[in-house]
Amino acid sequence: MHRFLAFLFFSFTLIGFSQEKEEPKIGLVLSGGGAKGLAHIGVLKVLEEEGVRIDYIGGTSMGAIIGGLYASGYSAKELDSIFNGTNFDVLIQDNLPRRAKTFYEKEDAEKYAITLPFDNFDISFPTGLFKGQNIYNLMSRLTMHVSDVNDFSKLPIPFFCVAANVETGEAVILDEGSLAKAISASGAIPTLLSPIKIDDQLLTDGGVANNYPVEELRKRGADIIIGVDVQDSLVKREKLRNVFEIMSQISNFRTINDMKEKIPLTDVYIKPDISPFSVMSFDEGNAIIDSGRVAALQKLSEIQKLPYNKNKKFERESVKKIDTFNISALTLQGNNTYPRAYVQGKLKLDYDEPYNFDDLNIGLNNLSATGNFERINYQLIPEDGNGNYVLAMQMEESENKMLLRLGLHYDELYKSAALVNLTRKSLLFTNDVASVDLIVGDNLRYNFNYYLDKGYYWSIGVNSRYNTFDRNIDFNALSKGEEINQLEGNRNLDVNFKDFTNQLYVETLFQQVFSIGAGLEHKYLKFSSTTFNEANQNNELIFDNSHYASTFGYVKFDSYDNKYFPTRGVSFTGDFHLYLYSSDYNDNFAEFSIAKGALGYAVTPFNNLTTRISTETGFKIGNDGTEVLDFFLGGYGNDFINNIKPFYGYDFLSLSGDSYIKAQLEVDYQIFRKNHIIASANISNVEDRIYTTGNWFKTPDFTGYALGYGIDTFMGPLEVKYTYSPEIKESYWFFSLGFWF
């Protein structure tokens, strides 16, 4: 009898112990909703404060991103810090730092407003406005501590996410492989971000197929499910003001209808008030996160009724940050066209050397900036416990080899211009690019470039351009402009410039921002004016009509973060031309040289307040007879040909001489994003042989001031400037729109 009682006591003790250990599994399902998904972080904060331990997470789109990172080990507080420190404009739009591009790529990216695939001369459109490369890079960095986990059930919290097969429309459950790639695919918003290939499937945002995967969570053993729904609700007709809002409303029909069956499967249903926000309201992240917290607190009584151990607070350990590591090996997949040496050269990868994510991102940006890859996926796989990793890269080479690019521009010198560009990659060699610009408008121009990119070896380039414009200028500008107010009578001439230039050059790069080059140049110049005689007949007054041959060398350094509105960095250019031959229209040619250089510095000492300081100079050595290549100062603009230079306070080409020195100070206040108020002052001396006479060091002869407003648009800068010079007591307005070309 005693043995029987002891057996019963022991059995009930085991049963009680088993029941105590086997608490119900709590699952968390997080829906998609773009920026509105940041509300998930607010909900997670409340769950952590209450000590609720999550046993399984399933998510879609932003729910997959938040859920996947939480499952990998991040706390809600850490997620809050991560997303508050993220610039979503840069992240989503694949904005590459300017320093990641070669000089050729910089010029390429700062000229065209629209780029379209044009293979076989057939216009098509990209699969998404952006590739999503920056999102993937961030996700890969944040999940490096679990990069060796291929089975998502082995994560600190078991996890899965949902994507949609673009070809079939079916939901695809992602629960193994690369966590960074899976959550990036689930969050690839259609039309905004390009689909991602996984296991030969082309995947896009899971919200298209299953935006609230509560059923799958039930199948995986979740006994109790907490659900956070940040999907849109249907809105009234007065809020349907454009085609995008109507399309969004239509796409919400299915997901809202599906929730009729999904809500009953949810034990604690949390619906934050995200009505004031859109899927792109990332700049209101704190308010969205707070909306999630408020919604969770409203459900606090239901949360506290859940069967979890309330006496044992659930606390998460901080994710161990990996700052430096060694890459011991590189594996590549998918690089069928571009050789291993090309990829490794762009990565600037040295094995068994200290490496960090900044180094890796610079290399990845260098590869992305080439435009040769649709997407670059990678994993850092631990090789041992000593900080050595294998960099496993999967490359998706771009299938687009021909591009059609468009641009518009207006300024006070070239007037209106429309740009049509045709670019062909891999024309003769794997890593070459040929590009031709046709510019139509008030002045017909063209520009042809062929560039064979050899990376950090000597690259080869060919350039041919034709440039022309007409300008009414002060006659004294052709007579050096030293006494600009002294000539009586009609001092203005309508002058026509024609420039046809061909170059063959080689150059090499150092760290993407530093370049040295040399080459040969042929130049045809015609500088003329139309006058009228007493019989009112046209007479062409020709100042020069000659061919020139020269050799040249140059050095460039450019670490500016923006060409038009730089906030930090240094820029330096030096150029030397030796003119050896001329067809000599004026019969006065002798060998001469032109040297010029410019140095600029930008710094932002206070938020939104930037100071830019620059100085430049140029001078001729030798032959005084050839004046068409002298320096002409005045006006405002960029990318002028030959030795035409901008100078506030004077009209275009108002000042001239065979040498000059100039300094400029600008204060740029960004009153709000991409809107700039700029105050400028410049001084200069312009005359012949300024360094021989010593006049370069005297009080400036010419000064000018400007106040302007600029907007950085997708078409390029939109700027208006009011300028004034105290010497001539005249003012000028300058207006420009679009990238300069």
For each residue, the residues with C-beta under 8 A, 3 or more apart:
1: 4 5
2: 5 6
3: 6 7
4: 1 7 8
5: 1 2 8 9
6: 2 3 9 10
7: 3 4 10 11
8: 4 5 11 12
9: 5 6 12 13
10: 6 7 13 14
11: 7 8 14 15
12: 8 9 15 16
13: 9 10 16 17
14: 10 11 17 18
15: 11 12 18 19
16: 12 13 19 20
17: 13 14 20 21
18: 14 15 21 22
19: 15 16 22
20: 16 17 23
21: 17 18
22: 18 19
23: 20 307 308 309
24: 223 224 307
25: 55 56 221 222 223 224
26: 52 53 54 55 56 222 223 224 225 226 306 308
27: 54 55 56 57 58 217 218 220 222 223 224 225 226
28: 47 54 56 57 58 67 217 225 226 227 228
29: 57 58 59 63 212 213 214 217 225 226 227 228 266
30: 37 40 57 58 59 60 62 63 64 66 67 227 228
31: 37 59 60 61 63 207 211 212 227 228 229 230 231
32: 37 59 60 61 62 63 64 186 187 205 206 207 211 230 231
33: 36 37 39 61 62 63 207 230 231 232 274 279
34: 37 61 62 189 278 279 280 281
35: 38 62 88 277 278 279 280 281 282 284 285 288
36: 33 39 62 230 232 272 274 277 278 279 281 288
37: 30 31 32 33 34 40 61 62 63 65 66 230
38: 35 41 42 62 66 83 282 285 288 289 292
39: 33 36 42 43 228 230 272 274 288 289 291 292 295
40: 30 37 43 44 62 63 66 67 228 230 292
41: 38 44 45 66 76 79 80 83 289 292
42: 38 39 45 46 272 288 289 290 291 292 293 294 295 296
43: 39 40 46 47 228 270 272 292 293 295 296
44: 40 41 47 48 66 70 76 79 292
45: 41 42 48 49 76 77 80 289 292 293 296
46: 42 43 49 50 293 296 297 300 303
47: 28 43 44 50 52 54 76 226 296 303
48: 44 45 51 52 75 76 77 314 315 316
49: 45 46
50: 46 47 300 303 304 310
51: 48 308 309 310 312 313 314
52: 26 47 48 226 303 306 308 314
53: 26 308 314
54: 26 27 28 47 57 70 157 226
55: 25 26 27 157 158 222
56: 25 26 27 28 157 158 159 217 220 221 222
57: 27 28 29 30 54 67 68 70 71 157 158 159 160
58: 27 28 29 30 67 159 160 161 162 213 214 216 217 220
59: 29 30 31 32 63 64 65 66 67 68 159 161 162 186 213
60: 30 31 32 63 64 161 162 186 205 206 207 210 211 212 213
61: 31 32 33 34 37 64 65 186 187 189 205 206 207 211
62: 30 32 33 34 35 36 37 38 40 65 66 187 230
63: 29 30 31 32 33 37 40 59 60 66 67 161 228 230
64: 30 32 59 60 61 67 68 161 162 182 183 186 187 206
65: 37 59 61 62 68 69 139 183 186 187
66: 30 37 38 40 41 44 59 62 63 69 70 79
67: 28 30 40 57 58 59 63 64 70 71 159 161
68: 57 59 64 65 71 72 139 143 159 161 179 182 183
69: 65 66 72 74 79 82 142 143 183
70: 44 54 57 66 67 74 75 76 79 157
71: 57 67 68 152 155 156 157 158 159
72: 68 69 142 143 145 146 155 156 159 179 319
73: 145 146 155 156 316 317 319
74: 69 70 78 79 82 142 316 319
75: 48 70 78 79 316 318
76: 41 44 45 47 48 70 79 80
77: 45 48 80 81
78: 74 75 81 82 318 319
79: 41 44 66 69 70 74 75 76 82 83
80: 41 45 76 77 83 84 289
81: 77 78 84 85
82: 69 74 78 79 85 86 142
83: 38 41 79 80 86 285 289
84: 80 81 285 286
85: 81 82
86: 82 83 91 138
87: 90 91
88: 35 91 92 282 283
89: 92 93 95 282
90: 87 93 95 134
91: 86 87 88 134 135 138
92: 88 89 130 132 134 135 192 193
93: 89 90 129 130 134
94: 130 131 132 133 134 368
95: 89 90 134
96: 100 101 365 368 369
97: 100 365 561
98: 101 106 558 560 561 562 563
99: 362 512 513 559 561 569
100: 96 97 362 365 366 368 369 512
101: 96 98 105 106 108 109 369 512
102: 105 106 369 453 509 512 515
103: 106 107 507 509 515 556 558
104: 107 108 433 449 451 453 461
105: 101 102 108 109 369 370 371
106: 98 101 102 103 109 110 558 563
107: 103 104 110 111
108: 101 104 105 111 112 435
109: 101 105 106 112 369
110: 106 107 563 564 716 739
111: 107 108 405 407 419 421 437 739 740 741
112: 108 109 115 405 406 407 419 421 739
113: 406 407 408 714 715 716 738 739
114: 405 406 407
115: 112 403 404 405
116: 123 124 125 126 403 404 405 406
117: 123 124 125 126 400 402 403 404
118: 121 122 123 124 400 402 403 404 422
119: 122 124 399 400 401 402
120: 402
121: 118 402
122: 118 119
123: 116 117 118 404
124: 116 117 118 119
125: 116 117
126: 116 117 129 194
127: 194 195
128: 131 132 188 190 191 192 193 194 195
129: 93 126 191 192 193
130: 92 93 94 192 193 194
131: 94 128 193 194 368 374 375
132: 92 94 128 135 136 184 188 193 194 196 375
133: 94 136 137 364 368 375 376
134: 90 91 92 93 94 95 137 138
135: 91 92 132 138 139 184 187 193
136: 132 133 139 140 180 181 184 375 376 377
137: 133 134 140 141 361 364
138: 86 91 134 135 141 142
139: 65 68 135 136 142 143 179 180 183 184
140: 136 137 143 144 147 178 180 377 378 379 380
141: 137 138 144 357 361
142: 69 72 74 82 138 139 180
143: 68 69 72 139 140 146 147 179 180
144: 140 141 147 322 380
145: 72 73 319 320 322
146: 72 73 143 149 155 156 179
147: 140 143 144 178 179 379 380 381 382
148: 381 382
149: 146 152 154 155 179
150: 176 177 178
151: 154 175 176
152: 71 149 155 158 159 160 174 175 176 179 182
153: 158 159 175
154: 149 151 158
155: 71 72 73 146 149 152 158 159 179
156: 71 72 73 146
157: 54 55 56 57 70 71
158: 55 56 57 71 152 153 154 155 220
159: 56 57 58 59 67 68 71 72 152 153 155 175 179
160: 57 58 152 173 174 175 213 216 220
161: 58 59 60 63 64 67 68 173 174 175 182 183 186 206
162: 58 59 60 64 171 172 173 174 186 206 209 210 211 213 216
163: 171 172 174 182 185 186 188 196 198 203 204 205 206 209
164: 169 170 171 172 203 204 205 206 207 208 209 210
165: 168 169 170 171 172 201 202 203 209
166: 169 195 202 203 204
167: 201 202
168: 165
169: 164 165 166 208 209
170: 164 165 209
171: 162 163 164 165 206 209 210 213
172: 162 163 164 165 198 201 203 206 209
173: 160 161 162 213 216
174: 152 160 161 162 163 177 182 185 186 198 203
175: 151 152 153 159 160 161 182
176: 150 151 152
177: 150 174 181 182 198 199
178: 140 147 150 181 182 377 379
179: 68 72 139 143 146 147 149 152 155 159 182 183
180: 136 139 140 142 143 183 184 377 379
181: 136 177 178 184 185 196 198 377
182: 64 68 152 161 163 174 175 177 178 179 185 186 198
183: 64 65 68 69 139 161 179 180 186 187
184: 132 135 136 139 180 181 187 188 196
185: 163 174 181 182 188 195 196 198 203 204
186: 32 59 60 61 64 65 161 162 163 174 182 183 203 205 206
187: 32 61 62 64 65 135 183 184 193 205
188: 128 132 163 184 185 193 194 195 196 203 204 205
189: 34 61 192 193 205 279
190: 128 193 204 205 208
191: 128 129
192: 92 128 129 130 189
193: 92 128 129 130 131 132 135 187 188 189 190 205
194: 126 127 128 130 131 132 188 374 375
195: 127 128 166 185 188 202 203 204
196: 132 163 181 184 185 188 202 203 204 375
197: 200 201 202 203 375 396
198: 163 172 174 177 181 182 185 201 203
199: 177
200: 197
201: 165 167 172 197 198
202: 165 166 167 195 196 197
203: 163 164 165 166 172 174 185 186 188 195 196 197 198
204: 163 164 166 185 188 190 195 196 208
205: 32 60 61 163 164 186 187 188 189 190 193 208
206: 32 60 61 64 161 162 163 164 171 172 186 209 210 211 213
207: 31 32 33 60 61 164 210 211 231 255
208: 164 169 190 204 205
209: 162 163 164 165 169 170 171 172 206
210: 60 162 164 171 206 207 213 216 258
211: 31 32 60 61 162 206 207 231 255 258
212: 29 31 60 227 229 231 255 258 259 262
213: 29 58 59 60 160 162 171 173 206 210 216 217
214: 29 58 217 218 225 227 262 265 266
215: 218 219 262 265
216: 58 160 162 173 210 213 219 220
217: 27 28 29 56 58 213 214 220 222 225
218: 27 214 215 222 225 265
219: 215 216
220: 27 56 58 158 160 216 217
221: 25 56
222: 25 26 27 55 56 217 218 225
223: 24 25 26 27
224: 24 25 26 27 267 268 306 307
225: 26 27 28 29 214 217 218 222 265 266 267 268
226: 26 27 28 29 47 52 54 266 267 268 270 303
227: 28 29 30 31 212 214 262 263 266 268 269 270
228: 28 29 30 31 39 40 43 63 270 272 292 295
229: 31 212 259 263 269 270 271
230: 31 32 33 36 37 39 40 62 63 272 274 292
231: 31 32 33 207 211 212 252 255 256 259
232: 33 36 235 248 252 256
233: 252 256 275
234: 249 252 253 256
235: 232 239 240 245 249
236: 239 240
237: 240
238: 241
239: 235 236 245
240: 235 236 237 245 246 249
241: 238 245
242: 245 246
243: 246 247
244: 247 248
245: 235 239 240 241 242 248 249
246: 240 242 243 249 250
247: 243 244 250 251
248: 232 244 245 251 252
249: 234 235 240 245 246 252 253
250: 246 247 253
251: 247 248 254 255
252: 231 232 233 234 248 249 255 256
253: 234 249 250 256 257
254: 251 257 258
255: 207 211 212 231 251 252 258 259
256: 231 232 233 234 252 253 259
257: 253 254 260
258: 210 211 212 254 255 261 262
259: 212 229 231 255 256 262 263
260: 257 263
261: 258 264 265
262: 212 214 215 227 258 259 265 266
263: 227 229 259 260 266 269
264: 261
265: 214 215 218 225 261 262
266: 29 214 225 226 227 262 263 269
267: 224 225 226 302 306
268: 224 225 226 227 299 302 303 306
269: 227 229 263 266 299
270: 43 226 227 228 229 292 295 296 299
271: 229 295
272: 36 39 42 43 228 230 288 291 292 294 295
273: 276 291 294 295
274: 33 36 39 230 277 288 291
275: 233
276: 273 287
277: 35 36 274 281 284 287 288 291
278: 34 35 36 281
279: 33 34 35 36 189
280: 34 35
281: 34 35 36 277 278 284 285 288
282: 35 38 88 89 285
283: 88
284: 35 277 281 287 288
285: 35 38 83 84 281 282 288 289
286: 84 289 290
287: 276 277 284 290 291
288: 35 36 38 39 42 272 274 277 281 284 285 291 292
289: 38 39 41 42 45 80 83 285 286 292 293
290: 42 286 287 293 294
291: 39 42 272 273 274 277 287 288 294 295
292: 38 39 40 41 42 43 44 45 228 230 270 272 288 289 295 296
293: 42 43 45 46 289 290 296 297
294: 42 272 273 290 291 297 298
295: 39 42 43 228 270 271 272 273 291 292 298 299
296: 42 43 45 46 47 270 292 293 299 300 303
297: 46 293 294 300
298: 294 295
299: 268 269 270 295 296 302 303
300: 46 50 296 297 303 304
301: 304 305
302: 267 268 299 305 306
303: 46 47 50 52 226 268 296 299 300 306
304: 50 300 301 310
305: 301 302
306: 26 52 224 267 268 302 303
307: 23 24 224
308: 23 26 51 52 53
309: 23 51 312
310: 50 51 304
311:
312: 51 309
313: 51
314: 48 51 52 53
315: 48
316: 48 73 74 75
317: 73
318: 75 78
319: 72 73 74 78 145
320: 145
321:
322: 144 145 325
323: 356 357
324: 354 355 356 387
325: 322 354 355 356 380 387 388 389
326: 351 352 353 354 355 387 388 389
327: 330 349 351 352 353 355 380 388 389 390 391
328: 351 352 383 388 389 390
329: 351 383 390 391
330: 327 340 344 347 349 351 390 391 393
331: 390 391 392 393
332: 335 340 343 393 395
333: 392 393 394 395
334: 394 395 396 397
335: 332 338 339 340 343 395 397
336: 397
337: 372 397 426 430
338: 335 342 343 372 395 397 430 431
339: 335 342 343 430
340: 330 332 335 343 344
341: 344 345
342: 338 339 345 346 430 431 455
343: 332 335 338 339 340 346 347 367 393 395
344: 330 340 341 347 349
345: 341 342 348 455 456
346: 342 343 363 366 367 370 455
347: 330 343 344 360 363 364 366 367
348: 345 359 362 363 366
349: 327 330 344 355 363 391
350: 353
351: 326 327 328 329 330
352: 326 327 328 388
353: 326 327 350
354: 324 325 326
355: 324 325 326 327 349 359 360
356: 323 324 325 359 360
357: 141 323 360 361
358: 361 362
359: 348 355 356 362 363
360: 347 355 356 357 363 364 391
361: 137 141 357 358 364 365
362: 99 100 348 358 359 365 366
363: 346 347 348 349 359 360 366 367
364: 133 137 347 360 361 367 368 376 378
365: 96 97 100 361 362 368 369
366: 100 346 347 348 362 363 369 370 512
367: 343 346 347 363 364 370 372 373 376
368: 94 96 100 131 133 364 365 371 373 376
369: 96 100 101 102 105 109 365 366
370: 105 346 366 367 373 453
371: 105 368 398 425
372: 337 338 367 397 398 425 431
373: 367 368 370 376 395 396 397 398
374: 131 194 396 397 398 399
375: 131 132 133 136 194 196 197 395 396
376: 133 136 364 367 368 373 393 394 395 396
377: 136 140 178 180 181 393 394 395 396
378: 140 364 391 392 393 394
379: 140 147 178 180 391 392
380: 140 144 147 325 327 389 390 391 392
381: 147 148 389 390 392
382: 147 148 385 388 389
383: 328 329 388 389 390
384: 388
385: 382
386:
387: 324 325 326
388: 325 326 327 328 352 382 383 384
389: 325 326 327 328 380 381 382 383
390: 327 328 329 330 331 380 381 383
391: 327 329 330 331 349 360 378 379 380
392: 331 333 378 379 380 381
393: 330 331 332 333 343 376 377 378
394: 333 334 376 377 378
395: 332 333 334 335 338 343 373 375 376 377
396: 197 334 373 374 375 376 377
397: 334 335 336 337 338 372 373 374
398: 371 372 373 374 401
399: 119 374
400: 117 118 119 403
401: 119 398 424 425 426
402: 117 118 119 120 121 422 423 424 425
403: 115 116 117 118 400 421 422 423 424 425
404: 115 116 117 118 123 420 421 422
405: 111 112 114 115 116 419 420 421 422 423
406: 112 113 114 116 418 419 420 421
407: 111 112 113 114 418 419 421 715 716 738 739 741
408: 113 417 418 419 715 737 738
409: 414 416 417 418 419 716 736 737 738 739 740 741
410: 415 416 417 735 736 737 738
411: 414 415 637 734 735 736 737 740
412: 415 635 636 637 652 734 735 736
413: 469 471 635 637 640 652
414: 409 411 417 441 442 443 445 469
415: 410 411 412 441 442 443
416: 409 410 441 442
417: 408 409 410 414 439 440 441 442 443 445 741
418: 406 407 408 409 439 440 441
419: 111 112 405 406 407 408 409 437 438 439 741
420: 404 405 406 437 438 439 440
421: 111 112 403 404 405 406 407 435 436 437 438
422: 118 402 403 404 405 435 436
423: 402 403 405 433 434 435
424: 401 402 403 427 433 434 435
425: 371 372 401 402 403 432 433
426: 337 401 429 430 431 432 433
427: 424 432 433 434 450
428: 432 452
429: 426 432 452
430: 337 338 339 342 426
431: 338 342 372 426 452 453 454
432: 425 426 427 428 429 450 451 452 453
433: 104 423 424 425 426 427 449 450 451 453
434: 423 424 427 448 449 450
435: 108 421 422 423 424 448 449 450 451
436: 421 422 446 447 448 449
437: 111 419 420 421 445 446 447 448 741
438: 419 420 421 446
439: 417 418 419 420 443 444 445 446 447 741
440: 417 418 420 444
441: 414 415 416 417 418 444
442: 414 415 416 417
443: 414 415 417 439 467 468 469 470
444: 439 440 441 466 468
445: 414 417 437 439 465 466 467 468
446: 436 437 438 439 465 466
447: 436 437 439 463 464 465 466 741
448: 434 435 436 437 462 463 464 465
449: 104 433 434 435 436 461 462 463
450: 427 432 433 434 435 461 462 463
451: 104 432 433 435 459 460 461 462
452: 428 429 431 432 459 460 461
453: 102 104 370 431 432 433 459
454: 431 457 458 459 460
455: 342 345 346 459 509
456: 345 508 509 510
457: 454 508
458: 454 506 507 508
459: 451 452 453 454 455 506 507 508 509
460: 451 452 454 505 506
461: 104 449 450 451 452 503 504 505 506 507 519
462: 448 449 450 451 502 503 504 505
463: 447 448 449 450 501 502 503 505
464: 447 448 501 502 503
465: 445 446 447 448 499 500 501
466: 444 445 446 447 498 499 500
467: 443 445 497 498 499 500 501 641
468: 443 444 445 496 497 498 499
469: 413 414 443 496 497
470: 443 494 495 496 497
471: 413 494 495 497 652 653
472: 492 493 494 495
473: 477 478 492 493 495 651 652 653 654
474: 477 481 484 491 492 651 653 654
475: 478 479 487 491 492 493
476: 479 480 481 482 483 484 486 487 491
477: 473 474 480 481 484 632 653 654 655 656
478: 473 475 493 495 543 627 656
479: 475 476 482
480: 476 477 630 656 657 687 688
481: 474 476 477 484 654 655 656 657 686
482: 476 479 657 687
483: 476 486 487
484: 474 476 477 481 654 655 728
485: 728
486: 476 483
487: 475 476 483 491
488:
489:
490:
491: 474 475 476 487
492: 472 473 474 475
493: 472 473 475 478 529 531 541
494: 470 471 472 529 530
495: 470 471 472 473 478 527 528 529 653
496: 468 469 470 526 527 528 529 530
497: 467 468 469 470 471 526 527 641
498: 466 467 468 524 525 526 527
499: 465 466 467 468 523 524 525 641 642
500: 465 466 467 523 524 525
501: 463 464 465 467 521 522 523 524 641
502: 462 463 464 521 522 523
503: 461 462 463 464 519 520 521 522 552
504: 461 462 519 520
505: 460 461 462 463 517 518 519 520 552
506: 458 459 460 461 517 518 519
507: 103 458 459 461 515 516 517 518
508: 456 457 458 459 515 516 517
509: 102 103 455 456 459 512 514 515
510: 456 513 514 515 516
511: 514
512: 99 100 101 102 366 509
513: 99 510 557 558 559
514: 509 510 511 555 556 557
515: 102 103 507 508 509 510 554 555 556 557
516: 507 508 510 553 554 555 556
517: 505 506 507 508 553 554 555 556
518: 505 506 507 551 552 553 554
519: 461 503 504 505 506 551 552 553
520: 503 504 505 549 550 551 552
521: 501 502 503 548 549 550 551 552 577
522: 501 502 503 547 548 549
523: 499 500 501 502 547 548 549 550
524: 498 499 500 501 546 547 548
525: 498 499 500 544 545 546 548 628 629
526: 496 497 498 542 544 545
527: 495 496 497 498 542 543 544 545 628
528: 495 496 540 541 542 543 545
529: 493 494 495 496 540 541 543
530: 494 496 538 539 540 541
531: 493 538 539 540 541
532: 536 537 538 539
533: 536 537 539
534:
535:
536: 532 533
537: 532 533
538: 530 531 532
539: 530 531 532 533
540: 528 529 530 531
541: 493 528 529 530 531
542: 526 527 528 545 585
543: 478 527 528 529 627 628
544: 525 526 527 585 586 626 627 628
545: 525 526 527 528 542 585
546: 524 525 582 583 584 585 586 589 628
547: 522 523 524 581 582 583
548: 521 522 523 524 525 579 581 582 583 629
549: 520 521 522 523 579 580 581 582
550: 520 521 523 577 578 579 580
551: 518 519 520 521 577 578 580
552: 503 505 518 519 520 521 575 576 577 578
553: 516 517 518 519 575 576
554: 515 516 517 518 573 574 575 576
555: 514 515 516 517 572 573 574
556: 103 514 515 516 517 572 573 574
557: 513 514 515 570 571 572 573
558: 98 103 106 513 569 570 571 572 573
559: 99 513 569 570 571
560: 98 563 566 568 569 570 571 600 602
561: 97 98 99 566 567 568 569 602
562: 98 565 566 567 712
563: 98 106 110 560 566 638
564: 110 638 710 712 716 717
565: 562 610 668 670 676 710 712 717
566: 560 561 562 563 569 571 600 602 610 612
567: 561 562 602 604 610 668
568: 560 561 602 603 604 610
569: 99 558 559 560 561 566 601 602
570: 557 558 559 560 599 600 601 602
571: 557 558 559 560 566 598 599 600 601 614
572: 555 556 557 558 597 598 599 600
573: 554 555 556 557 558 597 598
574: 554 555 556 595 596 597
575: 552 553 554 594 595 596 597
576: 552 553 554 593 594 595
577: 521 550 551 552 593 594 595
578: 550 551 552 591 593
579: 548 549 550 582 591 592 593 594 626 629
580: 549 550 551 591
581: 547 548 549
582: 546 547 548 549 579 589 626
583: 546 547 548
584: 546 587 588 589
585: 542 544 545 546
586: 544 546 589 625 626
587: 584
588: 584 623 625 626
589: 546 582 584 586 623 625 626
590: 622 623 625
591: 578 579 580 622 623
592: 579 620 621 622 623 626
593: 576 577 578 579 620 621 622
594: 575 576 577 579 618 619 620 621 629 643
595: 574 575 576 577 618 619 621
596: 574 575 616 617 618 619 643
597: 572 573 574 575 616 617 618
598: 571 572 573 614 615 616 617
599: 570 571 572 614 615 616
600: 560 566 570 571 572 612 613 614 615
601: 569 570 571 612 613 614
602: 560 561 566 567 568 569 570 610 611 612
603: 568 610 611
604: 567 568 607 608 609 610 611
605: 609 611
606: 609
607: 604
608: 604 669 670 671
609: 604 605 606 667 668 669 670
610: 565 566 567 568 602 603 604 666 667 668 669 670
611: 602 603 604 605 665 666 667 668
612: 566 600 601 602 664 665 666 667 668
613: 600 601 663 664 665 666
614: 571 598 599 600 601 663 664
615: 598 599 600 661 662 663 664
616: 596 597 598 599 645 661 662
617: 596 597 598 659 660 661 662 696
618: 594 595 596 597 631 643 645 659 660
619: 594 595 596 658 659 660 689 690 691
620: 592 593 594 623 629 630 658 659
621: 592 593 594 595
622: 590 591 592 593
623: 588 589 590 591 592 620 626
624: 658 688
625: 586 588 589 590
626: 544 579 582 586 588 589 592 623 629
627: 478 543 544 630 656 658
628: 525 527 543 544 546
629: 525 548 579 594 620 626 642 643
630: 480 620 627 643 656 657 658
631: 618 643 645 656 657 658 659 660 686
632: 477 643 644 645 652 653 655 656
633: 645 646 647 650 653 654 655 656 660 662 684 686 702
634: 646 647 650 651 652 653 654 655
635: 412 413 646 647 650 651 652 653 654 732 734
636: 412 646 648 706 719 721 723 734 736
637: 411 412 413 640 646 734 736 740
638: 563 564 646 740
639: 740 741
640: 413 637 644 645 646
641: 467 497 499 501 644
642: 499 629
643: 594 596 618 629 630 631 632
644: 632 640 641 652 653
645: 616 618 631 632 633 640 660 662
646: 633 634 635 636 637 638 640
647: 633 634 635 650 654 655 662 682 684 702 704
648: 636 664 680 681 682 704 705 706 721 723 725
649: 682 702 703 704 705 706 723 724 725 726 727 728 732
650: 633 634 635 647 654 655 702 704 723 725 728 732
651: 473 474 634 635 654 732
652: 412 413 471 473 632 634 635 644
653: 471 473 474 477 495 632 633 634 635 644 656
654: 473 474 477 481 484 633 634 635 647 650 651
655: 477 481 484 632 633 634 647 650 660 684 686 702
656: 477 478 480 481 627 630 631 632 633 653 686
657: 480 481 482 630 631 660 686 687 688 690
658: 619 620 624 627 630 631 688 689
659: 617 618 619 620 631 686 687 688 689 690 691 696
660: 617 618 619 631 633 645 655 657 684 685 686 687 690
661: 615 616 617 684 685 690 696
662: 615 616 617 633 645 647 682 683 684
663: 613 614 615 682 683 684
664: 612 613 614 615 648 680 681 682 683
665: 611 612 613 680 681 682
666: 610 611 612 613 678 679 680
667: 609 610 611 612 678 679 680
668: 565 567 609 610 611 612 676 677 678
669: 608 609 610 676 677 678
670: 565 608 609 610 673 674 675 676
671: 608 675 676 677
672: 675
673: 670
674: 670 711 712 713
675: 670 671 672 709 710 711 712
676: 565 668 669 670 671 709 710 711 712
677: 668 669 671 707 708 709
678: 666 667 668 669 706 707 708 709 710 721
679: 666 667 705 706 707
680: 648 664 665 666 667 705 706 707 708 721
681: 648 664 665 703 704 705 706
682: 647 648 649 662 663 664 665 703 704 705
683: 662 663 664 700 702 703
684: 633 647 655 660 661 662 663 700 701 702 703
685: 660 661 690 695 696 698 700 701 702
686: 481 631 633 655 656 657 659 660 690 701 702
687: 480 482 657 659 660 690 693 695 701
688: 480 624 657 658 659
689: 619 658 659 692 693
690: 619 657 659 660 661 685 686 687 693 695 696
691: 619 659 694 696
692: 689
693: 687 689 690
694: 691 697 698
695: 685 687 690 698
696: 617 659 661 685 690 691
697: 694
698: 685 694 695
699:
700: 683 684 685 703
701: 684 685 686 687 727
702: 633 647 649 650 655 683 684 685 686 725 727
703: 649 681 682 683 684 700 725 726 727
704: 647 648 649 650 681 682 723 724 725
705: 648 649 679 680 681 682 723 724 725
706: 636 648 649 678 679 680 681 721 722 723 724
707: 677 678 679 680 721 722
708: 677 678 680 719 720 721 722
709: 675 676 677 678 719 720
710: 564 565 675 676 678 717 718 719 720
711: 674 675 676 717 718 719
712: 562 564 565 674 675 676 717
713: 674 716 717 718
714: 113
715: 113 407 408 718 737 738 739
716: 110 113 407 409 564 713 737 738 739 740
717: 564 565 710 711 712 713 736 737 738 739
718: 710 711 713 715 736 737 738
719: 636 708 709 710 711 734 735 736 737
720: 708 709 710 733 734 735
721: 636 648 678 680 706 707 708 733 734 735
722: 706 707 708 731 732 733
723: 636 648 649 650 704 705 706 731 732 733 734
724: 649 704 705 706 730 731 732
725: 648 649 650 702 703 704 705 728 729 730 731
726: 649 703 729
727: 649 701 702 703
728: 484 485 649 650 725
729: 725 726
730: 724 725
731: 722 723 724 725
732: 635 649 650 651 722 723 724
733: 720 721 722 723
734: 411 412 635 636 637 719 720 721 723
735: 410 411 412 719 720 721
736: 409 410 411 412 636 637 717 718 719 740
737: 408 409 410 411 715 716 717 718 719
738: 113 407 408 409 410 715 716 717 718
739: 110 111 112 113 407 409 715 716 717
740: 111 409 411 637 638 639 716 736
741: 111 407 409 417 419 437 439 447 639
